[in-house]
Amino acid sequence: MSKPNRRINAIPLLPSKNTANTRRCAVMGWNACESDGNCSSLKFEVVVIALLFSFCKNITTLYLAEELHHSVDEYMIKLNYGDIKNTGLQSLKHVHFTAGRPDMNDSRYYATIEILRYMLPIHRLSLLESVTMDALQEYQPIYVYFVPRSGNIKKLEIYLMRMISIPKALAEFKLSIGGIWSIDGGSQIYSSSQIGKDLAAHKDTLRVLDIDACISISISADNYPGYKHEYDEADMEERVCQHVRGRPGDPYGRDRIAADKAISIKPKITEGDAKEHGHTIVSLHDYPRLTHSSTGMIALIGDWHDDSGEPPFKLVKPAPFRHVECLLPSLEYLCIYGYVRGVNPDVDEC
């Protein structure tokens, strides 16, 4: 009798919920061996993970929590950059970043992650289609630079805008403000013009756009104390390299940056496009393949004054175009988040 062919196509690298097996959390880099000092299970499980990645050729979905053991992390990076002759993770299509344990040990808080650092083990994989994140935040991140348009991701569902520069060609983009507490009580601030500029790099491929974050989008974000969205790329690259030089065990550095630059794609963005759209995120008319759009009016028309806190409100700047003029014949689905007619007469006229 022949043995059944068992296929493993999804692996969660998450901590065990069984308190009797808390040492398994150490695979994620947690201090789970402090209670008895016996970490033999850690070494075993790190080896098992490497073997799973090496011999299970059909893994298509991977769940990652906040921290990876450094040996697993280094092994995944070498697979991603082709440093070792192994076909591990070459079938990977979907990666989900999720909270293994929230900050403050309270599920109402986001867990903290160095998201750009965690893209390094996966972004170059040839079949990678989607990256999603849930209940995660950045807090004073060290890694703030990534080679633009060097990743093979086609679909992003994110809370952190920093990730949008990574994919070469996006087909689906979803941005949300989340909904739970950050570690310092603050919230994300998005610059509408910068989001528009980043999205413009994908105007020939984007099919689905979903921005449910208008409460955090503002044209005044540029004037917010400490906020800066325009960085010198060479300076950011040098900051990363200086950090790595201080950590000899870090498997990322100038050679990795050079490898990513070799495969990156330069975006086709003109200054005229940016000036035409001004302070709005996007004109849907510029996206010939767009079929589904879900956004708020602030994203499409621009920010408005709400100093009084009571309607009717007024646009901060005149809309660069009427809403109806930016719609496409290819559009199959249109959703406007959170707007009630009469709240802003300027918007009603658009």
C-alpha positions, -999 to +999 in steps of 0.1 A: +000+000+000+014+034-010+017+061+016-005+092+012+012+123-001+010+149+027+014+185+017+022+213+041+011+246+026+008+269+056+031+273+086+025+296+116+057+307+134+037+318+164+041+312+201+023+283+217-007+291+238-001+262+260+017+275+292+033+241+296+052+246+264+063+282+269+099+274+259+086+271+223+082+309+223+120+311+222+119+302+185+105+337+181+134+351+201+115+355+233+132+349+267+113+317+273+141+297+288+147+319+319+126+297+342+148+266+341+178+276+320+173+245+297+172+257+261+177+223+244+142+225+230+150+259+214+179+244+194+158+215+183+129+237+171+152+261+152+166+231+133+131+217+127+120+250+112+150+251+089+142+215+079+105+223+072+115+252+050+141+231+032+120+200+025+084+212+024+084+226-011+047+235-012+046+261+016+024+289+002+014+308+034+035+319+063+024+336+096+051+356+114+049+372+148+070+401+161+103+384+166+122+356+149+151+337+164+183+351+148+192+318+133+158+314+116+160+350+105+194+346+090+184+314+072+153+330+057+174+360+045+199+337+028+170+319+011+155+352+000+188+364-015+198+331-031+229+328-010+224+291-005+214+264-030+181+255-016+146+258-029+130+265+005+102+290+005+103+293-032+065+285-034+056+311-008+028+334-019+012+349+012+028+363+044+008+375+074+025+396+101+004+392+132+008+400+169+021+371+190+019+392+222+007+428+224+026+456+241+017+460+277+005+424+276-029+438+268-047+428+236-061+463+232-026+475+223-007+471+191+024+448+193+056+465+181+076+454+150+105+466+129+085+461+098+111+470+072+136+447+089+110+419+087+105+424+049+142+413+043+135+376+046+107+376+020+105+405-004+125+390-033+108+356-034+096+351-069+060+339-062+052+363-034+018+378-039+005+394-007+017+408+026-008+417+053-004+429+088-027+428+118-025+446+152+011+457+147+028+491+150+063+507+147+077+526+177+110+545+173+122+521+145+158+516+138+153+504+102+138+533+083+152+527+048+144+501+022+154+500-015+123+513-033+105+490-058+127+459-051+100+435-039+077+412-057+046+419-037+014+424-056-010+430-027-005+450+005-029+452+034-011+475+059-013+499+088+022+514+083+025+536+052+063+530+051+058+497+034+043+511+002+076+519-015+088+483-014+067+465-042+077+468-078+041+467-091+011+467-069-023+453-080-041+457-047-034+483-019-053+486+013-044+511+041-062+512+074-056+532+106-061+500+126-083+506+156-065+497+188-042+515+211-006+525+204+021+522+230+024+560+235-013+569+229-005+586+195-018+577+161-005+576+126-003+608+105-003+604+067+006+631+042-019+631+014+006+644-012+032+617-002+006+589-004-004+602-039+033+603-050+039+567-037+007+554-054+016+570-087+045+545-091+018+518-095-008+536-116-003+512-145-010+481-124-033+490-095-067+473-097-080+476-061-076+507-039-089+508-003-079+537+020-098+536+053-076+562+070-090+596+062-092+606+098-053+604+098-048+620+064-040+657+063-023+682+040-010+699+072+010+668+082+041+684+067+039+711+093+034+686+122+063+689+148+088+662+141+071+649+109+092+645+078+083+624+047+110+635+023+144+618+031+177+618+013+180+582+002+218+581+004+216+594+040+191+568+050+211+541+034+242+552+053+222+552+086+213+516+080+249+506+072+262+524+103+236+505+125+247+472+109+284+479+115+276+482+152+260+448+151+284+423+134+258+395+136+232+414+116+228+396+082+218+428+064+242+455+052+256+474+022+259+443+001+222+435+005+213+471-004+234+468-035+217+435-044+183+451-040+192+481-061+203+458-089+167+445-092+147+477-083+126+495-108+126+532-112+091+547-109+077+567-138+066+598-120+067+634-134+066+666-114+036+676-135+016+648-121+023+658-086+015+694-092-018+686-110-031+666-080-018+690-054-029+681-019-051+651-028-040+615-028-051+605-062-072+611-093-088+578-102-086+588-138-049+582-138-053+545-130-065+528-162-068+493-147-086+503-115-118+484-110-125+488-072-121+520-052-130+525-015-118+559-001-129+589+018-136+623+003-105+638+020-084+614+000-101+624-033-109+661-029-086+673-001-086+683+036-112+706+052-113+730+081-130+716+112-119+742+138-154+747+151-160+709+153-195+715+138-206+714+102-208+729+077-171+726+069-151+742+041-122+728+020-088+741+031-079+745-006-101+743-037-104+708-052-081+704-082-109+685-101-145+675-097-150+640-083-172+629-113-144+639-137-119+615-121-140+584-125-130+557-150-151+536-174-133+505-160-146+512-124-169+484-112-172+493-076-171+527-058-173+532-020-170+566-002-162+562+034-178+583+062-193+612+043-228+626+048-243+650+022-245+685+036-215+683+059-193+702+035-210+722+007-176+724-012-176+686-014-212+684-024-204+706-055-177+682-065 
